[in-house]
Amino acid sequence: MAERLSEQEIEARLAGSKWTREGEEIVREYKLEDFASAIAFVNRVAEVAEEANHHPDILVHGWNKVRLSLINHSAGGLTEADFELAGKVDGLT
Amino acid sequence: MAERLSEQEIEARLAGSKWTREGEEIVREYKLEDFASAIAFVNRVAEVAEEANHHPDILVHGWNKVRLSLINHSAGGLTEADFELAGKVDGLT
């Protein structure tokens, strides 16, 4: 099973990142052109998530915004896999 | 602008429906086979939403669940359009 990162490791990975800590998760909010663009983005994220076999929570809201939340439920916290997926998602925009 | 429904009208439309009231919104939660099925469902909902030009909030969570929330933001509450879209989404499953 993946090992949970320490608070220090999490802070180091968040430094200079566009993701922020929210409770036990890391989140990033995106503003797209419109609803169709938001859904297209969700599909690109889904593809990367399936490849990684790690699935963020995805919220499409306010018709053009997408909020992604990452945590490793089986590890009960944040692991390297969360930051790897965050990095891959960053590569999409 | 669309007219807000009265409490009585909302209750009548929710009776026997799979949608429930949550604050000012109506919500429905779906459990799908897996993440890919959840994303496929989101795409079907998005198509219906675009046709109706009315966009629910969509939350994909726990890798196989989708939660839809409907409200008419410009009317500041629930309107006939919300229940029309709810009915169309019901037709997808």
N, CA and C atoms of all chains as a GROMACS GRO file, in nm:
protein
  558
    1MET      N    1   0.084  -0.120   0.000
    1MET     CA    2   0.000   0.000   0.000
    1MET      C    3   0.087   0.125   0.000
    2ALA      N    4   0.041   0.227  -0.068
    2ALA     CA    5   0.116   0.353  -0.075
    2ALA      C    6   0.130   0.415   0.064
    3GLU      N    7   0.243   0.478   0.084
    3GLU     CA    8   0.269   0.538   0.214
    3GLU      C    9   0.222   0.683   0.216
    4ARG      N   10   0.164   0.722   0.326
    4ARG     CA   11   0.123   0.862   0.343
    4ARG      C   12   0.245   0.951   0.351
    5LEU      N   13   0.232   1.068   0.292
    5LEU     CA   14   0.341   1.166   0.301
    5LEU      C   15   0.332   1.238   0.435
    6SER      N   16   0.444   1.284   0.484
    6SER     CA   17   0.445   1.363   0.608
    6SER      C   18   0.399   1.505   0.575
    7GLU      N   19   0.363   1.579   0.678
    7GLU     CA   20   0.320   1.719   0.659
    7GLU      C   21   0.429   1.799   0.588
    8GLN      N   22   0.553   1.772   0.624
    8GLN     CA   23   0.667   1.843   0.565
    8GLN      C   24   0.678   1.810   0.415
    9GLU      N   25   0.662   1.683   0.382
    9GLU     CA   26   0.668   1.640   0.242
    9GLU      C   27   0.554   1.703   0.162
   10ILE      N   28   0.436   1.709   0.223
   10ILE     CA   29   0.320   1.769   0.154
   10ILE      C   30   0.346   1.917   0.129
   11GLU      N   31   0.391   1.988   0.229
   11GLU     CA   32   0.419   2.132   0.215
   11GLU      C   33   0.523   2.158   0.107
   12ALA      N   34   0.626   2.073   0.103
   12ALA     CA   35   0.731   2.089   0.001
   12ALA      C   36   0.673   2.072  -0.139
   13ARG      N   37   0.583   1.975  -0.155
   13ARG     CA   38   0.524   1.951  -0.287
   13ARG      C   39   0.424   2.059  -0.327
   14LEU      N   40   0.361   2.121  -0.228
   14LEU     CA   41   0.262   2.227  -0.258
   14LEU      C   42   0.329   2.361  -0.288
   15ALA      N   43   0.450   2.379  -0.241
   15ALA     CA   44   0.520   2.507  -0.261
   15ALA      C   45   0.536   2.535  -0.410
   16GLY      N   46   0.485   2.649  -0.453
   16GLY     CA   47   0.496   2.687  -0.594
   16GLY      C   48   0.399   2.613  -0.684
   17SER      N   49   0.311   2.533  -0.624
   17SER     CA   50   0.214   2.457  -0.702
   17SER      C   51   0.082   2.535  -0.710
   18LYS      N   52  -0.003   2.499  -0.804
   18LYS     CA   53  -0.134   2.564  -0.814
   18LYS      C   54  -0.240   2.490  -0.734
   19TRP      N   55  -0.197   2.386  -0.665
   19TRP     CA   56  -0.289   2.310  -0.581
   19TRP      C   57  -0.280   2.365  -0.439
   20THR      N   58  -0.390   2.355  -0.367
   20THR     CA   59  -0.389   2.400  -0.228
   20THR      C   60  -0.444   2.289  -0.139
   21ARG      N   61  -0.405   2.295  -0.016
   21ARG     CA   62  -0.453   2.199   0.083
   21ARG      C   63  -0.593   2.238   0.126
   22GLU      N   64  -0.681   2.139   0.138
   22GLU     CA   65  -0.814   2.164   0.194
   22GLU      C   66  -0.850   2.043   0.277
   23GLY      N   67  -0.840   2.055   0.407
   23GLY     CA   68  -0.858   1.939   0.495
   23GLY      C   69  -0.749   1.839   0.465
   24GLU      N   70  -0.789   1.716   0.439
   24GLU     CA   71  -0.692   1.609   0.411
   24GLU      C   72  -0.658   1.600   0.262
   25GLU      N   73  -0.723   1.684   0.181
   25GLU     CA   74  -0.707   1.672   0.036
   25GLU      C   75  -0.623   1.785  -0.023
   26ILE      N   76  -0.586   1.769  -0.150
   26ILE     CA   77  -0.536   1.883  -0.226
   26ILE      C   78  -0.638   1.912  -0.336
   27VAL      N   79  -0.660   2.041  -0.362
   27VAL     CA   80  -0.763   2.081  -0.458
   27VAL      C   81  -0.708   2.184  -0.556
   28ARG      N   82  -0.767   2.185  -0.674
   28ARG     CA   83  -0.737   2.291  -0.770
   28ARG      C   84  -0.865   2.326  -0.844
   29GLU      N   85  -0.887   2.454  -0.861
   29GLU     CA   86  -1.008   2.503  -0.928
   29GLU      C   87  -0.969   2.560  -1.064
   30TYR      N   88  -1.045   2.524  -1.166
   30TYR     CA   89  -1.022   2.572  -1.302
   30TYR      C   90  -1.144   2.648  -1.350
   31LYS      N   91  -1.117   2.755  -1.424
   31LYS     CA   92  -1.228   2.828  -1.487
   31LYS      C   93  -1.213   2.810  -1.637
   32LEU      N   94  -1.312   2.754  -1.699
   32LEU     CA   95  -1.308   2.729  -1.843
   32LEU      C   96  -1.395   2.832  -1.918
   33GLU      N   97  -1.391   2.823  -2.050
   33GLU     CA   98  -1.467   2.915  -2.135
   33GLU      C   99  -1.618   2.903  -2.113
   34ASP      N  100  -1.664   2.782  -2.111
   34ASP     CA  101  -1.807   2.756  -2.103
   34ASP      C  102  -1.831   2.613  -2.056
   35PHE      N  103  -1.956   2.572  -2.053
   35PHE     CA  104  -1.991   2.439  -2.003
   35PHE      C  105  -1.929   2.329  -2.090
   36ALA      N  106  -1.935   2.346  -2.221
   36ALA     CA  107  -1.880   2.244  -2.311
   36ALA      C  108  -1.729   2.228  -2.288
   37SER      N  109  -1.658   2.338  -2.269
   37SER     CA  110  -1.514   2.332  -2.241
   37SER      C  111  -1.487   2.266  -2.107
   38ALA      N  112  -1.574   2.292  -2.010
   38ALA     CA  113  -1.558   2.230  -1.878
   38ALA      C  114  -1.572   2.078  -1.890
   39ILE      N  115  -1.671   2.034  -1.965
   39ILE     CA  116  -1.693   1.889  -1.982
   39ILE      C  117  -1.578   1.827  -2.062
   40ALA      N  118  -1.528   1.898  -2.162
   40ALA     CA  119  -1.414   1.847  -2.240
   40ALA      C  120  -1.292   1.832  -2.149
   41PHE      N  121  -1.273   1.927  -2.060
   41PHE     CA  122  -1.162   1.920  -1.964
   41PHE      C  123  -1.181   1.800  -1.870
   42VAL      N  124  -1.302   1.779  -1.823
   42VAL     CA  125  -1.331   1.663  -1.736
   42VAL      C  126  -1.292   1.533  -1.808
   43ASN      N  127  -1.320   1.526  -1.935
   43ASN     CA  128  -1.285   1.405  -2.011
   43ASN      C  129  -1.133   1.386  -2.023
   44ARG      N  130  -1.060   1.495  -2.038
   44ARG     CA  131  -0.914   1.484  -2.045
   44ARG      C  132  -0.858   1.441  -1.908
   45VAL      N  133  -0.912   1.499  -1.803
   45VAL     CA  134  -0.870   1.459  -1.667
   45VAL      C  135  -0.903   1.312  -1.644
   46ALA      N  136  -1.020   1.270  -1.687
   46ALA     CA  137  -1.064   1.131  -1.666
   46ALA      C  138  -0.969   1.034  -1.735
   47GLU      N  139  -0.922   1.070  -1.852
   47GLU     CA  140  -0.831   0.983  -1.927
   47GLU      C  141  -0.700   0.965  -1.850
   48VAL      N  142  -0.645   1.076  -1.803
   48VAL     CA  143  -0.522   1.072  -1.724
   48VAL      C  144  -0.544   0.993  -1.594
   49ALA      N  145  -0.659   1.010  -1.533
   49ALA     CA  146  -0.691   0.941  -1.408
   49ALA      C  147  -0.702   0.790  -1.429
   50GLU      N  148  -0.765   0.751  -1.539
   50GLU     CA  149  -0.778   0.608  -1.568
   50GLU      C  150  -0.641   0.546  -1.592
   51GLU      N  151  -0.557   0.617  -1.667
   51GLU     CA  152  -0.420   0.566  -1.692
   51GLU      C  153  -0.345   0.547  -1.561
   52ALA      N  154  -0.364   0.641  -1.469
   52ALA     CA  155  -0.294   0.635  -1.340
   52ALA      C  156  -0.364   0.541  -1.242
   53ASN      N  157  -0.485   0.497  -1.278
   53ASN     CA  158  -0.571   0.421  -1.186
   53ASN      C  159  -0.584   0.492  -1.051
   54HIS      N  160  -0.604   0.621  -1.059
   54HIS     CA  161  -0.622   0.704  -0.938
   54HIS      C  162  -0.722   0.814  -0.976
   55HIS      N  163  -0.830   0.824  -0.898
   55HIS     CA  164  -0.945   0.902  -0.945
   55HIS      C  165  -0.978   1.020  -0.855
   56PRO      N  166  -0.962   1.138  -0.906
   56PRO     CA  167  -0.997   1.256  -0.824
   56PRO      C  168  -1.148   1.270  -0.813
   57ASP      N  169  -1.194   1.342  -0.713
   57ASP     CA  170  -1.331   1.390  -0.714
   57ASP      C  171  -1.334   1.509  -0.810
   58ILE      N  172  -1.439   1.515  -0.891
   58ILE     CA  173  -1.448   1.618  -0.994
   58ILE      C  174  -1.582   1.690  -0.978
   59LEU      N  175  -1.578   1.820  -0.957
   59LEU     CA  176  -1.701   1.898  -0.946
   59LEU      C  177  -1.710   2.000  -1.058
   60VAL      N  178  -1.811   1.986  -1.143
   60VAL     CA  179  -1.840   2.087  -1.244
   60VAL      C  180  -1.947   2.178  -1.184
   61HIS      N  181  -1.916   2.306  -1.171
   61HIS     CA  182  -2.012   2.395  -1.105
   61HIS      C  183  -2.010   2.534  -1.167
   62GLY      N  184  -2.122   2.604  -1.146
   62GLY     CA  185  -2.132   2.739  -1.202
   62GLY      C  186  -2.111   2.739  -1.354
   63TRP      N  187  -2.154   2.634  -1.419
   63TRP     CA  188  -2.151   2.607  -1.564
   63TRP      C  189  -2.014   2.612  -1.632
   64ASN      N  190  -1.912   2.676  -1.576
   64ASN     CA  191  -1.782   2.680  -1.646
   64ASN      C  192  -1.662   2.657  -1.555
   65LYS      N  193  -1.689   2.606  -1.434
   65LYS     CA  194  -1.578   2.584  -1.342
   65LYS      C  195  -1.566   2.435  -1.308
   66VAL      N  196  -1.443   2.392  -1.289
   66VAL     CA  197  -1.417   2.253  -1.253
   66VAL      C  198  -1.324   2.253  -1.132
   67ARG      N  199  -1.363   2.179  -1.029
   67ARG     CA  200  -1.283   2.170  -0.909
   67ARG      C  201  -1.240   2.024  -0.892
   68LEU      N  202  -1.109   2.004  -0.883
   68LEU     CA  203  -1.056   1.869  -0.864
   68LEU      C  204  -1.006   1.854  -0.721
   69SER      N  205  -1.035   1.740  -0.659
   69SER     CA  206  -0.984   1.711  -0.524
   69SER      C  207  -0.915   1.576  -0.527
   70LEU      N  208  -0.800   1.570  -0.466
   70LEU     CA  209  -0.722   1.447  -0.463
   70LEU      C  210  -0.688   1.403  -0.322
   71ILE      N  211  -0.703   1.274  -0.300
   71ILE     CA  212  -0.661   1.211  -0.176
   71ILE      C  213  -0.646   1.062  -0.206
   72ASN      N  214  -0.568   0.992  -0.129
   72ASN     CA  215  -0.557   0.848  -0.146
   72ASN      C  216  -0.640   0.781  -0.036
   73HIS      N  217  -0.763   0.743  -0.071
   73HIS     CA  218  -0.855   0.692   0.030
   73HIS      C  219  -0.802   0.566   0.098
   74SER      N  220  -0.741   0.477   0.019
   74SER     CA  221  -0.696   0.351   0.080
   74SER      C  222  -0.580   0.376   0.176
   75ALA      N  223  -0.500   0.479   0.150
   75ALA     CA  224  -0.391   0.512   0.243
   75ALA      C  225  -0.440   0.604   0.355
   76GLY      N  226  -0.560   0.660   0.338
   76GLY     CA  227  -0.616   0.748   0.440
   76GLY      C  228  -0.548   0.884   0.447
   77GLY      N  229  -0.490   0.927   0.336
   77GLY     CA  230  -0.426   1.059   0.334
   77GLY      C  231  -0.359   1.082   0.200
   78LEU      N  232  -0.269   1.179   0.196
   78LEU     CA  233  -0.201   1.214   0.070
   78LEU      C  234  -0.077   1.128   0.052
   79THR      N  235  -0.060   1.079  -0.072
   79THR     CA  236   0.057   0.998  -0.105
   79THR      C  237   0.123   1.057  -0.229
   80GLU      N  238   0.236   0.997  -0.266
   80GLU     CA  239   0.305   1.042  -0.386
   80GLU      C  240   0.213   1.035  -0.509
   81ALA      N  241   0.126   0.934  -0.514
   81ALA     CA  242   0.035   0.916  -0.628
   81ALA      C  243  -0.054   1.038  -0.650
   82ASP      N  244  -0.093   1.105  -0.541
   82ASP     CA  245  -0.177   1.225  -0.554
   82ASP      C  246  -0.102   1.337  -0.624
   83PHE      N  247   0.024   1.354  -0.585
   83PHE     CA  248   0.101   1.463  -0.646
   83PHE      C  249   0.145   1.427  -0.788
   84GLU      N  250   0.163   1.298  -0.814
   84GLU     CA  251   0.193   1.256  -0.952
   84GLU      C  252   0.074   1.287  -1.043
   85LEU      N  253  -0.045   1.254  -0.996
   85LEU     CA  254  -0.164   1.281  -1.078
   85LEU      C  255  -0.186   1.432  -1.092
   86ALA      N  256  -0.165   1.506  -0.984
   86ALA     CA  257  -0.177   1.653  -0.991
   86ALA      C  258  -0.083   1.708  -1.098
   87GLY      N  259   0.038   1.656  -1.102
   87GLY     CA  260   0.136   1.700  -1.202
   87GLY      C  261   0.090   1.669  -1.344
   88LYS      N  262   0.034   1.551  -1.362
   88LYS     CA  263  -0.016   1.513  -1.495
   88LYS      C  264  -0.133   1.602  -1.538
   89VAL      N  265  -0.220   1.632  -1.443
   89VAL     CA  266  -0.333   1.720  -1.474
   89VAL      C  267  -0.283   1.860  -1.507
   90ASP      N  268  -0.181   1.905  -1.436
   90ASP     CA  269  -0.122   2.036  -1.466
   90ASP      C  270  -0.074   2.041  -1.610
   91GLY      N  271  -0.025   1.928  -1.660
   91GLY     CA  272   0.023   1.921  -1.797
   91GLY      C  273  -0.086   1.936  -1.902
   92LEU      N  274  -0.213   1.927  -1.860
   92LEU     CA  275  -0.324   1.934  -1.955
   92LEU      C  276  -0.363   2.077  -1.990
   93THR      N  277  -0.321   2.172  -1.905
   93THR     CA  278  -0.367   2.311  -1.926
   93THR      C  279  -0.249   2.403  -1.963
   94MET      N  280  -3.782   3.636  -1.762
   94MET     CA  281  -3.711   3.547  -1.671
   94MET      C  282  -3.807   3.441  -1.617
   95ALA      N  283  -3.755   3.324  -1.596
   95ALA     CA  284  -3.837   3.214  -1.545
   95ALA      C  285  -3.886   3.245  -1.405
   96GLU      N  286  -4.007   3.199  -1.376
   96GLU     CA  287  -4.065   3.226  -1.245
   96GLU      C  288  -4.032   3.116  -1.145
   97ARG      N  289  -4.001   3.156  -1.025
   97ARG     CA  290  -3.975   3.057  -0.919
   97ARG      C  291  -4.103   2.983  -0.885
   98LEU      N  292  -4.086   2.855  -0.858
   98LEU     CA  293  -4.201   2.775  -0.814
   98LEU      C  294  -4.225   2.799  -0.666
   99SER      N  295  -4.351   2.786  -0.628
   99SER     CA  296  -4.384   2.797  -0.484
   99SER      C  297  -4.342   2.668  -0.414
  100GLU      N  298  -4.336   2.673  -0.282
  100GLU     CA  299  -4.302   2.555  -0.203
  100GLU      C  300  -4.398   2.439  -0.235
  101GLN      N  301  -4.524   2.475  -0.249
  101GLN     CA  302  -4.627   2.374  -0.277
  101GLN      C  303  -4.603   2.309  -0.414
  102GLU      N  304  -4.570   2.392  -0.511
  102GLU     CA  305  -4.543   2.341  -0.646
  102GLU      C  306  -4.419   2.250  -0.646
  103ILE      N  307  -4.317   2.290  -0.569
  103ILE     CA  308  -4.195   2.210  -0.560
  103ILE      C  309  -4.226   2.075  -0.497
  104GLU      N  310  -4.298   2.077  -0.386
  104GLU     CA  311  -4.332   1.951  -0.317
  104GLU      C  312  -4.411   1.857  -0.408
  105ALA      N  313  -4.504   1.914  -0.484
  105ALA     CA  314  -4.584   1.833  -0.575
  105ALA      C  315  -4.496   1.767  -0.680
  106ARG      N  316  -4.397   1.840  -0.730
  106ARG     CA  317  -4.309   1.784  -0.833
  106ARG      C  318  -4.210   1.681  -0.777
  107LEU      N  319  -4.177   1.696  -0.649
  107LEU     CA  320  -4.082   1.602  -0.588
  107LEU      C  321  -4.151   1.472  -0.544
  108ALA      N  322  -4.282   1.478  -0.523
  108ALA     CA  323  -4.354   1.358  -0.477
  108ALA      C  324  -4.337   1.245  -0.579
  109GLY      N  325  -4.288   1.131  -0.532
  109GLY     CA  326  -4.269   1.015  -0.619
  109GLY      C  327  -4.149   1.026  -0.710
  110SER      N  328  -4.072   1.134  -0.694
  110SER     CA  329  -3.954   1.155  -0.778
  110SER      C  330  -3.830   1.098  -0.709
  111LYS      N  331  -3.724   1.076  -0.783
  111LYS     CA  332  -3.600   1.027  -0.723
  111LYS      C  333  -3.508   1.143  -0.684
  112TRP      N  334  -3.557   1.264  -0.702
  112TRP     CA  335  -3.481   1.382  -0.663
  112TRP      C  336  -3.525   1.424  -0.524
  113THR      N  337  -3.433   1.482  -0.448
  113THR     CA  338  -3.469   1.530  -0.316
  113THR      C  339  -3.427   1.676  -0.302
  114ARG      N  340  -3.492   1.744  -0.211
  114ARG     CA  341  -3.460   1.882  -0.183
  114ARG      C  342  -3.334   1.889  -0.097
  115GLU      N  343  -3.245   1.981  -0.130
  115GLU     CA  344  -3.130   2.004  -0.042
  115GLU      C  345  -3.104   2.154  -0.044
  116GLY      N  346  -3.144   2.220   0.062
  116GLY     CA  347  -3.137   2.367   0.064
  116GLY      C  348  -3.229   2.421  -0.044
  117GLU      N  349  -3.174   2.504  -0.129
  117GLU     CA  350  -3.253   2.565  -0.237
  117GLU      C  351  -3.254   2.481  -0.364
  118GLU      N  352  -3.179   2.371  -0.362
  118GLU     CA  353  -3.161   2.292  -0.483
  118GLU      C  354  -3.239   2.161  -0.478
  119ILE      N  355  -3.246   2.095  -0.594
  119ILE     CA  356  -3.286   1.954  -0.594
  119ILE      C  357  -3.165   1.873  -0.638
  120VAL      N  358  -3.149   1.757  -0.576
  120VAL     CA  359  -3.030   1.675  -0.602
  120VAL      C  360  -3.070   1.529  -0.626
  121ARG      N  361  -2.986   1.462  -0.703
  121ARG     CA  362  -3.002   1.317  -0.719
  121ARG      C  363  -2.863   1.254  -0.727
  122GLU      N  364  -2.848   1.144  -0.658
  122GLU     CA  365  -2.719   1.074  -0.654
  122GLU      C  366  -2.731   0.944  -0.731
  123TYR      N  367  -2.631   0.917  -0.815
  123TYR     CA  368  -2.628   0.795  -0.895
  123TYR      C  369  -2.505   0.715  -0.859
  124LYS      N  370  -2.520   0.583  -0.856
  124LYS     CA  371  -2.406   0.495  -0.837
  124LYS      C  372  -2.386   0.418  -0.966
  125LEU      N  373  -2.269   0.430  -1.026
  125LEU     CA  374  -2.241   0.364  -1.153
  125LEU      C  375  -2.149   0.244  -1.131
  126GLU      N  376  -2.123   0.172  -1.237
  126GLU     CA  377  -2.038   0.053  -1.230
  126GLU      C  378  -1.895   0.087  -1.188
  127ASP      N  379  -1.840   0.189  -1.250
  127ASP     CA  380  -1.701   0.225  -1.226
  127ASP      C  381  -1.677   0.369  -1.271
  128PHE      N  382  -1.554   0.412  -1.266
  128PHE     CA  383  -1.520   0.550  -1.300
  128PHE      C  384  -1.554   0.581  -1.447
  129ALA      N  385  -1.519   0.489  -1.536
  129ALA     CA  386  -1.545   0.511  -1.679
  129ALA      C  387  -1.696   0.527  -1.704
  130SER      N  388  -1.777   0.446  -1.637
  130SER     CA  389  -1.922   0.457  -1.652
  130SER      C  390  -1.973   0.589  -1.595
  131ALA      N  391  -1.912   0.632  -1.486
  131ALA     CA  392  -1.952   0.760  -1.425
  131ALA      C  393  -1.924   0.875  -1.523
  132ILE      N  394  -1.807   0.871  -1.586
  132ILE     CA  395  -1.772   0.977  -1.681
  132ILE      C  396  -1.862   0.971  -1.805
  133ALA      N  397  -1.893   0.850  -1.851
  133ALA     CA  398  -1.983   0.834  -1.966
  133ALA      C  399  -2.120   0.893  -1.932
  134PHE      N  400  -2.166   0.870  -1.810
  134PHE     CA  401  -2.294   0.925  -1.766
  134PHE      C  402  -2.289   1.078  -1.762
  135VAL      N  403  -2.179   1.132  -1.711
  135VAL     CA  404  -2.162   1.278  -1.709
  135VAL      C  405  -2.174   1.335  -1.851
  136ASN      N  406  -2.118   1.267  -1.947
  136ASN     CA  407  -2.126   1.314  -2.085
  136ASN      C  408  -2.270   1.311  -2.139
  137ARG      N  409  -2.345   1.210  -2.100
  137ARG     CA  410  -2.485   1.203  -2.145
  137ARG      C  411  -2.566   1.315  -2.079
  138VAL      N  412  -2.540   1.338  -1.951
  138VAL     CA  413  -2.609   1.448  -1.880
  138VAL      C  414  -2.572   1.582  -1.944
  139ALA      N  415  -2.443   1.597  -1.977
  139ALA     CA  416  -2.396   1.724  -2.034
  139ALA      C  417  -2.466   1.752  -2.168
  140GLU      N  418  -2.488   1.648  -2.246
  140GLU     CA  419  -2.554   1.665  -2.375
  140GLU      C  420  -2.698   1.717  -2.356
  141VAL      N  421  -2.769   1.653  -2.265
  141VAL     CA  422  -2.907   1.695  -2.234
  141VAL      C  423  -2.908   1.838  -2.178
  142ALA      N  424  -2.810   1.869  -2.095
  142ALA     CA  425  -2.802   2.002  -2.033
  142ALA      C  426  -2.776   2.109  -2.139
  143GLU      N  427  -2.688   2.078  -2.232
  143GLU     CA  428  -2.657   2.175  -2.337
  143GLU      C  429  -2.779   2.200  -2.425
  144GLU      N  430  -2.850   2.092  -2.457
  144GLU     CA  431  -2.973   2.106  -2.537
  144GLU      C  432  -3.074   2.196  -2.467
  145ALA      N  433  -3.083   2.179  -2.334
  145ALA     CA  434  -3.179   2.257  -2.255
  145ALA      C  435  -3.125   2.395  -2.220
  146ASN      N  436  -2.997   2.416  -2.246
  146ASN     CA  437  -2.928   2.538  -2.202
  146ASN      C  438  -2.951   2.564  -2.053
  147HIS      N  439  -2.940   2.459  -1.977
  147HIS     CA  440  -2.956   2.467  -1.831
  147HIS      C  441  -2.857   2.366  -1.773
  148HIS      N  442  -2.771   2.412  -1.681
  148HIS     CA  443  -2.655   2.331  -1.645
  148HIS      C  444  -2.651   2.295  -1.498
  149PRO      N  445  -2.666   2.167  -1.469
  149PRO     CA  446  -2.658   2.125  -1.328
  149PRO      C  447  -2.515   2.134  -1.278
  150ASP      N  448  -2.497   2.140  -1.147
  150ASP     CA  449  -2.367   2.111  -1.089
  150ASP      C  450  -2.352   1.959  -1.090
  151ILE      N  451  -2.233   1.913  -1.125
  151ILE     CA  452  -2.208   1.769  -1.140
  151ILE      C  453  -2.088   1.732  -1.055
  152LEU      N  454  -2.107   1.641  -0.962
  152LEU     CA  455  -1.995   1.596  -0.879
  152LEU      C  456  -1.970   1.447  -0.903
  153VAL      N  457  -1.850   1.415  -0.953
  153VAL     CA  458  -1.808   1.276  -0.964
  153VAL      C  459  -1.726   1.248  -0.839
  154HIS      N  460  -1.769   1.152  -0.759
  154HIS     CA  461  -1.695   1.129  -0.634
  154HIS      C  462  -1.693   0.981  -0.598
  155GLY      N  463  -1.596   0.946  -0.517
  155GLY     CA  464  -1.583   0.806  -0.475
  155GLY      C  465  -1.570   0.713  -0.594
  156TRP      N  466  -1.507   0.759  -0.701
  156TRP     CA  467  -1.475   0.693  -0.828
  156TRP      C  468  -1.593   0.637  -0.908
  157ASN      N  469  -1.709   0.612  -0.846
  157ASN     CA  470  -1.820   0.558  -0.928
  157ASN      C  471  -1.956   0.622  -0.898
  158LYS      N  472  -1.952   0.737  -0.830
  158LYS     CA  473  -2.079   0.802  -0.797
  158LYS      C  474  -2.087   0.940  -0.863
  159VAL      N  475  -2.208   0.977  -0.902
  159VAL     CA  476  -2.231   1.108  -0.963
  159VAL      C  477  -2.348   1.173  -0.892
  160ARG      N  478  -2.326   1.296  -0.848
  160ARG     CA  479  -2.430   1.370  -0.778
  160ARG      C  480  -2.466   1.493  -0.863
  161LEU      N  481  -2.592   1.506  -0.897
  161LEU     CA  482  -2.638   1.621  -0.976
  161LEU      C  483  -2.718   1.715  -0.887
  162SER      N  484  -2.695   1.845  -0.901
  162SER     CA  485  -2.771   1.945  -0.827
  162SER      C  486  -2.828   2.045  -0.926
  163LEU      N  487  -2.953   2.079  -0.906
  163LEU     CA  488  -3.019   2.172  -0.997
  163LEU      C  489  -3.081   2.290  -0.922
  164ILE      N  490  -3.061   2.407  -0.981
  164ILE     CA  491  -3.124   2.529  -0.933
  164ILE      C  492  -3.120   2.627  -1.049
  165ASN      N  493  -3.210   2.722  -1.049
  165ASN     CA  494  -3.205   2.825  -1.151
  165ASN      C  495  -3.143   2.951  -1.089
  166HIS      N  496  -3.012   2.969  -1.112
  166HIS     CA  497  -2.941   3.078  -1.045
  166HIS      C  498  -2.999   3.215  -1.081
  167SER      N  499  -3.036   3.233  -1.207
  167SER     CA  500  -3.084   3.367  -1.246
  167SER      C  501  -3.220   3.397  -1.183
  168ALA      N  502  -3.297   3.292  -1.159
  168ALA     CA  503  -3.427   3.314  -1.093
  168ALA      C  504  -3.412   3.312  -0.940
  169GLY      N  505  -3.296   3.267  -0.893
  169GLY     CA  506  -3.272   3.263  -0.748
  169GLY      C  507  -3.349   3.154  -0.677
  170GLY      N  508  -3.383   3.049  -0.750
  170GLY     CA  509  -3.456   2.938  -0.687
  170GLY      C  510  -3.492   2.834  -0.790
  171LEU      N  511  -3.585   2.749  -0.754
  171LEU     CA  512  -3.626   2.640  -0.844
  171LEU      C  513  -3.737   2.686  -0.937
  172THR      N  514  -3.722   2.651  -1.064
  172THR     CA  515  -3.822   2.686  -1.165
  172THR      C  516  -3.863   2.559  -1.240
  173GLU      N  517  -3.959   2.576  -1.327
  173GLU     CA  518  -4.004   2.462  -1.409
  173GLU      C  519  -3.887   2.402  -1.486
  174ALA      N  520  -3.794   2.485  -1.530
  174ALA     CA  521  -3.680   2.437  -1.609
  174ALA      C  522  -3.597   2.334  -1.533
  175ASP      N  523  -3.588   2.350  -1.401
  175ASP     CA  524  -3.511   2.253  -1.321
  175ASP      C  525  -3.578   2.116  -1.324
  176PHE      N  526  -3.710   2.116  -1.310
  176PHE     CA  527  -3.781   1.987  -1.309
  176PHE      C  528  -3.789   1.926  -1.449
  177GLU      N  529  -3.791   2.012  -1.550
  177GLU     CA  530  -3.787   1.961  -1.689
  177GLU      C  531  -3.653   1.891  -1.714
  178LEU      N  532  -3.544   1.954  -1.671
  178LEU     CA  533  -3.413   1.892  -1.691
  178LEU      C  534  -3.400   1.765  -1.606
  179ALA      N  535  -3.450   1.769  -1.484
  179ALA     CA  536  -3.449   1.650  -1.398
  179ALA      C  537  -3.521   1.534  -1.468
  180GLY      N  538  -3.633   1.563  -1.529
  180GLY     CA  539  -3.709   1.460  -1.600
  180GLY      C  540  -3.632   1.404  -1.718
  181LYS      N  541  -3.562   1.492  -1.791
  181LYS     CA  542  -3.482   1.445  -1.905
  181LYS      C  543  -3.366   1.358  -1.859
  182VAL      N  544  -3.304   1.397  -1.748
  182VAL     CA  545  -3.193   1.318  -1.694
  182VAL      C  546  -3.245   1.182  -1.645
  183ASP      N  547  -3.364   1.180  -1.586
  183ASP     CA  548  -3.426   1.054  -1.542
  183ASP      C  549  -3.441   0.959  -1.661
  184GLY      N  550  -3.467   1.015  -1.776
  184GLY     CA  551  -3.484   0.934  -1.897
  184GLY      C  552  -3.355   0.869  -1.945
  185LEU      N  553  -3.242   0.910  -1.890
  185LEU     CA  554  -3.112   0.856  -1.933
  185LEU      C  555  -3.078   0.724  -1.865
  186THR      N  556  -3.145   0.696  -1.752
  186THR     CA  557  -3.106   0.576  -1.676
  186THR      C  558  -3.216   0.472  -1.676
   0.00000   0.00000   0.00000
